[in-house]
């Protein structure tokens, strides 16, 4: 199979217009998933659908398009679009959100979208055996940035940082990774069958 990512499988002859439509659609998807938000008692970090969106965008769009999509999402939020996850302590837009306690997760998602896209460009998403560790690595990047930033910005102990910024999310993140790691190889198998007809 000559295509590397699901995006190139769906639109093999992309133009500037289709690239722009993919980016706008991706930003809309990330923004919508960010609005699925559950407050975690004692933590400034909510449970959201945003990481699931990043896992999907990174692996389906590839490195360049995935990173460009998430960067556009960040820029739109900084410019004032109310697209970041709702928060009890800050607005869901503006530069203050990136500089606040949860900003590290957003920067981590940008890096993860690039990393996951890079791995997807090398077909890591096409089989569960390579997709699962790639997604686990992407999630680890998000939480590494998030925890380091949370620790520094709130001056928490490491045990308090982990309790606020990691422990409540482990089960949900495992579920998100399992969903993406099992569904993408199924989609690739269908694409391979249709191309071989």
C-alpha positions as CSV (number, residue, x, y, z in Angstrom):
1,X,0.0,0.0,0.0
2,X,1.5,3.3,-1.1
3,X,-0.4,5.6,1.2
4,X,1.0,6.3,4.6
5,X,-1.8,7.9,6.6
6,X,-5.6,7.7,6.6
7,X,-5.8,11.2,5.4
8,X,-3.8,10.4,2.3
9,X,-5.8,7.3,1.8
10,X,-9.1,9.3,1.9
11,X,-7.7,12.2,-0.2
12,X,-4.7,11.0,-2.1
13,X,-4.6,14.1,-4.4
14,X,-4.9,16.8,-1.8
15,X,-4.9,20.5,-2.9
16,X,-4.4,23.6,-0.8
17,X,-8.2,23.7,-0.4
18,X,-8.5,20.1,0.9
19,X,-5.6,20.7,3.3
20,X,-7.4,23.8,4.6
21,X,-10.6,21.8,4.9
22,X,-8.8,19.0,6.8
23,X,-7.3,21.6,9.2
24,X,-10.6,23.4,9.8
25,X,-12.4,20.1,10.3
26,X,-9.6,18.9,12.7
27,X,-9.7,22.1,14.7
28,X,-13.5,21.8,15.0
29,X,-13.2,18.2,16.1
30,X,-10.6,19.0,18.8
31,X,-12.7,22.0,20.0
32,X,-15.9,19.8,20.2
33,X,-14.1,17.1,22.1
34,X,-12.6,19.6,24.5
35,X,-16.1,20.7,25.5
36,X,-16.7,17.1,26.8
37,X,-15.3,18.1,30.2
38,X,-15.7,16.7,33.7
39,X,-14.3,18.6,36.7
40,X,-12.0,16.6,38.9
41,X,-12.4,17.6,42.6
42,X,-9.2,19.1,43.9
43,X,-7.6,19.4,40.5
44,X,-7.4,22.3,38.0
45,X,-7.2,19.7,35.2
46,X,-10.6,18.4,33.9
47,X,-11.2,15.1,32.2
48,X,-11.9,15.9,28.6
49,X,-12.3,14.2,25.2
50,X,-9.4,16.4,23.9
51,X,-6.7,13.8,24.3
52,X,-8.8,11.3,22.3
53,X,-9.0,14.0,19.5
54,X,-5.3,14.5,19.6
55,X,-4.6,10.8,19.3
56,X,-6.9,10.5,16.3
57,X,-5.8,13.7,14.5
58,X,-2.1,12.9,15.0
59,X,-2.4,9.3,13.7
60,X,-4.8,10.0,10.9
61,X,-3.3,13.3,9.6
62,X,0.4,12.6,9.7
63,X,3.2,14.8,11.2
64,X,2.9,18.0,9.2
65,X,-0.9,18.2,9.0
66,X,-1.4,16.9,12.5
67,X,0.9,19.5,14.1
68,X,-0.5,22.3,11.8
69,X,-4.0,21.4,12.9
70,X,-3.2,21.5,16.6
71,X,-1.1,24.7,16.2
72,X,-4.1,26.3,14.5
73,X,-6.3,25.2,17.3
74,X,-4.0,26.8,19.8
75,X,-3.8,30.0,17.8
76,X,-7.6,30.2,17.5
77,X,-7.9,29.8,21.2
78,X,-5.3,32.4,21.9
79,X,-7.1,34.8,19.5
80,X,-10.3,34.5,21.5
81,X,-12.3,31.6,20.1
82,X,-13.9,29.8,23.1
83,X,-12.5,26.4,22.2
84,X,-10.4,25.2,25.1
85,X,-11.9,22.9,27.6
86,X,-14.2,24.6,30.1
87,X,-12.5,25.5,33.4
88,X,-13.8,26.5,36.8
89,X,-10.8,28.8,37.3
90,X,-10.1,30.4,33.9
91,X,-11.7,31.3,30.6
92,X,-11.8,28.8,27.8
93,X,-9.8,31.1,25.5
94,X,-6.9,33.5,25.5
95,X,-3.1,33.3,26.2
96,X,-3.7,33.1,29.9
97,X,-5.0,29.6,29.4
98,X,-1.8,28.5,27.8
99,X,0.3,30.2,30.6
100,X,-1.9,28.8,33.4
101,X,-1.6,25.6,35.3
102,X,-3.0,23.4,32.5
103,X,-1.0,25.0,29.7
104,X,1.6,22.2,29.7
105,X,-1.0,19.7,28.6
106,X,-1.8,21.9,25.6
107,X,1.9,22.2,24.6
108,X,2.2,18.4,25.2
109,X,-0.7,17.8,22.8
110,X,1.1,19.9,20.1
111,X,4.3,17.8,20.5
112,X,2.2,14.6,20.7
113,X,0.4,15.4,17.5
114,X,3.7,15.8,15.7
115,X,5.2,12.6,17.2
116,X,2.1,10.5,16.5
117,X,2.0,11.9,13.0
118,X,5.6,11.1,12.5
119,X,5.0,7.5,13.6
120,X,1.8,7.2,11.5
121,X,3.8,8.4,8.4
122,X,5.8,5.3,9.0
123,X,2.7,3.2,9.2
124,X,2.8,2.6,13.0
125,X,-1.0,3.0,13.2
126,X,-1.8,0.2,10.7
127,X,-1.3,-2.7,13.2
128,X,-2.3,-3.0,16.9
129,X,1.2,-4.2,17.8
130,X,2.7,-0.9,16.6
131,X,-0.3,1.4,17.2
132,X,-0.7,0.7,20.9
133,X,2.9,1.6,21.9
134,X,2.9,4.7,19.6
135,X,-0.3,5.9,21.2
136,X,1.0,5.2,24.7
137,X,4.1,7.2,23.9
138,X,2.0,10.1,22.6
139,X,-0.1,10.1,25.8
140,X,3.1,9.9,27.9
141,X,4.4,13.1,26.1
142,X,1.1,14.9,26.9
143,X,1.2,14.0,30.5
144,X,4.9,14.7,30.9
145,X,4.5,18.2,29.7
146,X,1.4,18.6,31.7
147,X,2.8,17.4,35.0
148,X,6.0,19.3,34.7
149,X,4.1,22.5,34.0
150,X,1.5,21.8,36.7
151,X,4.2,21.1,39.2
152,X,6.1,24.3,38.4
153,X,3.1,26.7,38.1
154,X,1.3,25.6,41.3
155,X,4.5,24.8,43.3
156,X,3.0,21.5,44.3
157,X,4.9,18.5,45.7
158,X,5.4,15.7,43.2
159,X,2.9,13.5,45.0
160,X,0.3,16.2,44.9
161,X,1.1,16.9,41.2
162,X,0.6,13.3,40.3
163,X,-2.6,13.0,42.4
164,X,-4.0,16.1,40.7
165,X,-2.7,15.7,37.1
166,X,-2.3,12.0,36.4
167,X,-4.0,9.6,38.8
168,X,-7.6,10.6,38.0
169,X,-6.9,10.2,34.2
170,X,-5.2,6.8,34.0
171,X,-8.3,4.7,33.4
172,X,-9.8,7.1,30.8
173,X,-6.6,7.5,28.9
174,X,-6.2,3.7,28.8
175,X,-9.6,3.5,27.3
176,X,-8.9,6.2,24.7
177,X,-5.7,4.4,23.7
178,X,-7.5,1.1,23.4
179,X,-10.2,2.6,21.3
180,X,-7.8,4.2,18.8
181,X,-5.3,1.3,18.8
182,X,-8.0,-1.2,17.9
183,X,-10.1,0.9,15.6
184,X,-7.4,2.2,13.3
185,X,-6.0,-1.2,12.2
186,X,-9.6,-2.2,11.4
187,X,-10.0,0.8,9.2
188,X,-6.7,0.1,7.5
189,X,-7.8,-3.5,6.8
190,X,-11.0,-2.2,5.1
191,X,-8.9,0.2,3.0
192,X,-6.5,-2.5,2.0
193,X,-9.4,-4.8,0.9
194,X,-11.0,-2.0,-1.1
195,X,-7.7,-1.2,-2.8
196,X,-7.1,-4.8,-3.7
197,X,-10.5,-5.2,-5.4
